[in-house]
């Protein structure tokens, strides 16, 4: 009986994971942090991204979006966008024109069960539950590699053959250690890259899926110019800097306030995905979830700076993204905010993507209609 309950819990959390990473936010769950917390004062003050709209689309070619998610910027401003209801992905050029559809999901098709998308260099990788599918920038399949994406979630791609993986969620790891592994497809060997220690509270979390921004995760970014990897646990504001072999070269940390997430907010979120589940089951699962937001949901290197995408609220109509900007040697330089206009709100926590001085955002209008908006933004000069 216990085994049946456990499997049911895992299936429920997989469902939450698949949708929470590209679906709606939780309801507002705690105090709103619209400003930099005390003790985190940027050396150069606030940064004005001064975003200016370039174009806006609500369809791909002549085809309306159904349930779009996971926007990703690729080589030369190409945009990859998943449509979760139609079960394929779009490739859009830098002007928003449809180039191609690819990564069709289903039996005997390209992808068994789409989970995530990753871009690096001139490649795009589609992560399914059982494989990583490597594509060219124009959507031609190169190779597929066996992979359990929940246990080996890609963190950063160093090149076409080397990348880092770690458990997708820092839950259900009673030893209290999450290992980051460096995969080498050419040699066929995996090497230990680094370890992340879990807190006592995190050790007790039951295994399950990921609710981005709530479930503790390891995040990473690769600086290809300096061959440095920045990685951390997003429930702790401490960033490690390592070389490509995992040697720690530097670290920097801060201790801002974390935002509480009430039990009612967690239950309400679960009810959205598990509509037919009895209340006692919803309550049981909700109690096993973290009761605080993570500090951030993504880090990235952009034109010689480290951008940290902060979690400041869980809301179904979030109209901003707070970004801390650090130098690559760990100095907190600027606190910036992307603010969206005219009632537009983010469709999901991963809806903002930045590359150079371009920003793509997956947004919804007041009626809930999805659209992709491209902006030009001001970024710090190196």
C-alpha positions in Angstrom: 0.0 0.0 0.0 2.8 2.4 0.9 4.4 1.7 -2.5 1.2 2.6 -4.3 0.8 5.9 -2.4 4.5 6.7 -3.1 4.1 6.1 -6.8 0.9 8.2 -6.9 2.8 11.0 -5.2 5.6 10.8 -7.7 3.2 10.8 -10.6 1.4 13.8 -9.2 4.6 15.7 -8.7 5.8 14.9 -12.2 2.5 16.4 -13.5 3.1 19.5 -11.4 6.7 19.7 -12.6 5.8 19.4 -16.3 3.3 22.2 -16.0 4.7 24.4 -13.3 7.9 25.0 -15.3 5.9 26.4 -18.2 2.4 27.1 -16.7 1.0 29.7 -14.3 2.6 31.1 -11.2 1.4 30.4 -7.7 -0.9 33.0 -6.2 0.8 35.8 -4.2 2.4 33.9 -1.4 4.2 36.3 0.9 5.6 39.8 1.4 6.4 41.5 -1.9 10.0 42.4 -2.4 10.1 45.1 -5.0 13.3 46.6 -3.8 16.7 45.3 -2.9 16.7 43.9 0.7 18.9 45.6 3.3 22.4 44.2 3.3 22.3 43.9 -0.5 23.3 47.4 -1.6 24.6 47.5 -5.2 27.9 49.4 -5.6 26.6 51.4 -8.6 22.9 51.6 -7.7 20.0 50.7 -9.8 20.1 49.8 -13.5 17.5 51.0 -16.0 17.1 48.5 -18.7 15.0 51.1 -20.7 13.2 48.4 -22.6 11.8 49.5 -26.0 9.3 47.2 -27.8 10.6 45.9 -31.2 7.7 43.7 -32.1 4.8 41.7 -30.7 3.2 38.5 -32.0 0.3 36.4 -30.8 0.7 33.6 -33.3 3.3 31.7 -35.3 2.8 32.5 -38.9 -0.9 32.2 -39.4 -1.3 29.8 -36.5 -2.6 30.9 -33.1 -0.7 29.8 -30.0 -2.5 27.2 -27.9 -0.5 26.9 -24.7 3.0 28.4 -25.4 5.9 28.0 -23.0 9.6 27.7 -22.6 10.9 30.5 -24.8 14.6 30.1 -25.5 17.0 32.3 -27.4 19.4 30.7 -29.8 22.1 31.6 -32.3 21.6 35.0 -34.1 18.4 35.8 -32.2 16.5 32.7 -33.2 13.7 32.0 -30.8 12.5 28.5 -29.8 9.0 28.2 -28.3 7.1 25.1 -27.2 3.4 24.7 -27.7 2.4 22.3 -25.0 -1.1 21.6 -26.3 0.0 21.1 -29.9 3.0 19.0 -28.8 5.6 20.6 -31.0 8.0 23.5 -30.9 8.3 26.6 -33.2 11.5 28.2 -34.5 11.0 31.9 -35.1 13.6 34.2 -36.6 14.8 37.5 -35.0 11.9 39.3 -36.7 9.3 36.9 -35.3 8.6 35.1 -38.5 7.9 31.4 -38.4 10.8 29.3 -39.8 9.9 25.8 -38.8 8.1 23.4 -36.5 10.1 20.6 -34.9 10.4 18.3 -31.8 7.0 16.6 -32.3 5.9 14.7 -29.3 4.2 11.3 -29.3 4.6 7.6 -30.0 7.1 6.9 -32.8 7.8 10.7 -33.2 10.8 12.8 -32.2 10.2 13.2 -28.5 8.6 10.8 -26.1 7.6 13.3 -23.4 8.9 16.9 -23.7 10.2 18.4 -20.4 12.6 21.2 -21.1 14.6 23.1 -23.8 18.2 24.3 -23.6 20.3 26.4 -26.1 24.0 26.8 -26.4 26.2 28.0 -29.3 24.4 27.0 -32.5 22.6 24.0 -30.9 19.3 23.4 -29.2 18.7 20.5 -26.9 15.3 19.1 -26.1 15.1 17.2 -22.8 12.6 14.4 -22.7 12.1 12.1 -19.7 14.3 9.4 -21.1 16.6 11.2 -23.6 18.4 14.4 -24.6 17.8 15.2 -28.2 20.5 17.4 -29.8 19.4 19.5 -32.8 21.1 22.1 -35.1 19.9 25.7 -34.8 17.4 25.0 -37.7 15.8 22.0 -36.0 17.6 19.1 -37.7 18.2 16.2 -35.3 21.9 15.4 -34.7 21.7 12.7 -32.1 19.8 11.4 -29.1 21.4 10.4 -25.8 19.8 8.2 -23.1 19.2 10.3 -20.0 16.9 10.3 -16.9 16.1 14.0 -16.8 14.9 14.0 -13.2 18.1 12.5 -11.9 20.4 14.1 -14.6 19.0 17.5 -15.3 21.3 19.6 -17.6 22.7 22.6 -15.9 25.1 24.0 -18.5 26.5 22.9 -21.8 30.3 23.5 -22.2 30.4 22.3 -25.8 28.7 19.7 -28.1 30.2 16.8 -26.1 30.5 18.1 -22.5 27.8 19.3 -20.1 26.9 19.3 -16.5 24.0 17.4 -14.9 22.6 17.1 -11.4 19.3 16.0 -9.7 16.5 18.1 -11.0 15.1 18.7 -7.6 17.0 18.8 -4.3 14.4 16.6 -2.6 14.5 12.9 -1.7 18.2 13.0 -1.1 18.5 11.7 2.4 22.3 11.7 2.4 22.1 15.4 2.1 24.5 15.7 -0.8 23.7 16.5 -4.5 26.4 15.7 -6.9 27.1 17.7 -10.0 28.4 15.4 -12.8 30.4 16.3 -15.9 29.3 14.2 -18.9 31.6 13.6 -21.8 29.9 12.0 -24.7 33.1 11.4 -26.7 34.8 9.4 -24.0 31.6 8.0 -22.6 32.8 8.8 -19.1 31.1 10.7 -16.3 33.2 12.6 -13.8 32.3 14.2 -10.5 32.4 18.0 -10.9 31.2 19.3 -7.5 28.9 18.6 -4.5 26.2 20.8 -3.0 25.1 20.3 0.6 21.5 20.3 1.5 20.1 21.9 4.7 18.5 19.8 7.4 15.1 20.9 6.2 15.9 20.0 2.5 17.1 16.5 3.5 13.6 15.9 4.9 11.7 16.9 1.7 10.1 13.9 0.0 11.0 13.1 -3.6 8.9 14.7 -6.3 8.8 17.1 -9.2 9.9 20.7 -9.5 7.9 23.8 -8.9 10.3 26.4 -10.3 11.2 29.1 -7.7 9.8 27.0 -4.8 11.6 23.7 -5.0 15.3 24.0 -4.3 17.4 23.4 -7.4 21.0 23.6 -8.6 21.4 26.3 -11.3 24.5 27.0 -13.4 25.9 29.3 -16.1 28.9 28.8 -18.4 31.2 31.7 -19.3 32.6 30.5 -22.6 35.0 33.4 -23.0 36.8 32.7 -19.7 35.9 29.0 -19.5 34.4 29.5 -16.1 31.3 27.9 -14.6 29.1 29.7 -12.1 26.9 27.4 -10.0 24.8 27.4 -6.8 21.9 26.1 -4.9 19.1 28.6 -5.5 17.8 28.3 -1.9 21.1 29.7 -0.7 22.5 33.0 -2.0 26.1 31.7 -2.5 27.6 31.5 -6.0 30.6 29.3 -6.7 33.0 30.0 -9.6 34.9 27.0 -11.0 37.1 26.1 -13.9 35.9 23.5 -16.5 37.3 20.7 -14.3 35.5 21.7 -11.2 38.3 23.5 -9.3 36.7 26.2 -7.1 38.3 29.5 -7.9 36.1 31.9 -6.1 32.7 32.3 -4.3 30.6 35.1 -3.1 27.5 35.3 -1.0 24.8 37.4 0.6 21.9 36.8 3.0 18.7 38.6 1.9 15.4 37.8 3.4 13.5 34.8 2.0 9.8 35.0 1.3 7.3 32.8 3.1 4.8 30.7 1.1 1.8 29.8 3.2 0.3 26.3 3.3 -2.9 27.7 1.8 -1.0 29.1 -1.2 0.8 25.7 -1.7 -2.6 23.9 -1.6 -4.2 26.3 -4.0 -1.4 25.8 -6.5 -1.7 22.0 -6.3 -5.5 22.1 -6.7 -4.9 23.9 -10.0 -3.1 20.8 -11.4 -4.7 18.0 -9.3 -8.3 19.1 -9.7 -9.9 15.7 -8.8 -7.6 14.9 -5.9 -9.2 14.8 -2.4 -8.4 17.7 0.0 -6.5 15.4 2.4 -4.2 14.3 -0.4 -3.6 17.9 -1.5 -2.9 18.9 2.1 -0.4 16.0 2.6 1.5 16.9 -0.6 1.5 20.6 0.2 3.0 20.0 3.7 5.9 18.2 2.0 6.7 21.3 -0.2 9.1 24.1 0.9 7.5 27.0 2.8 9.8 29.6 1.4 10.6 30.8 -2.1 14.1 30.2 -3.5 16.2 33.3 -3.9 16.3 33.1 -7.7 15.2 30.8 -10.6 18.1 31.4 -13.1 21.6 32.7 -13.5 23.2 33.6 -16.8 26.3 35.2 -18.2 25.5 38.1 -20.5 28.1 40.3 -22.2 30.6 40.0 -19.4 28.3 40.2 -16.4 26.4 37.7 -14.2 22.7 38.2 -14.2 20.7 36.7 -11.3 17.0 36.4 -12.0 15.4 36.9 -8.5 12.2 35.4 -7.1 10.2 38.3 -5.5 6.7 36.9 -5.6 4.4 34.1 -6.7 1.5 35.7 -8.6 -0.7 34.7 -11.5 -0.2 38.2 -12.9 3.4 39.2 -12.2 4.4 42.2 -14.3 8.1 42.4 -13.5 11.4 40.5 -13.2 14.0 41.7 -10.7 17.6 41.1 -11.9 20.8 41.4 -9.8 23.8 42.2 -11.9 27.2 41.1 -10.7 30.7 41.4 -12.1 32.3 38.1 -13.0 34.5 38.4 -9.9 31.5 38.6 -7.6 30.9 42.3 -7.0 27.2 43.3 -6.8 27.1 46.2 -9.2 23.4 46.9 -10.1 19.9 46.1 -9.1 17.6 46.2 -12.1 13.9 45.5 -12.8 12.2 44.6 -16.0 8.7 46.1 -15.9 6.0 45.1 -18.4 3.4 47.6 -19.6 -0.3 48.0 -20.3 -1.6 45.2 -18.1 0.8 42.6 -19.6 2.0 39.9 -17.2 4.4 37.0 -17.4 2.9 33.6 -18.4 5.4 31.7 -16.4 8.5 32.1 -14.2 10.8 31.2 -17.2 9.1 33.7 -19.5 11.9 36.3 -19.6 14.9 35.5 -21.8 17.9 37.9 -22.4 20.7 37.7 -25.0 22.9 40.7 -25.5 20.7 43.7 -25.7 17.6 41.8 -26.7 14.9 40.6 -24.4 12.1 38.2 -25.3 9.1 37.8 -23.0 6.2 35.3 -23.0 3.3 37.5 -21.7 -0.4 37.4 -21.3 -2.8 40.4 -21.8 -5.7 41.2 -19.5 -7.9 38.6 -21.2 -5.3 35.9 -20.8 -4.2 35.8 -24.5 -0.6 34.7 -24.9 2.0 36.7 -26.9 5.7 37.0 -27.4 7.2 40.5 -27.2 10.7 41.4 -28.2 12.4 44.4 -26.7 15.7 46.2 -27.1 17.2 46.9 -23.7 20.2 48.8 -22.3 22.8 46.6 -20.7 26.0 47.5 -18.7 29.1 48.0 -20.8 32.0 45.6 -20.1 
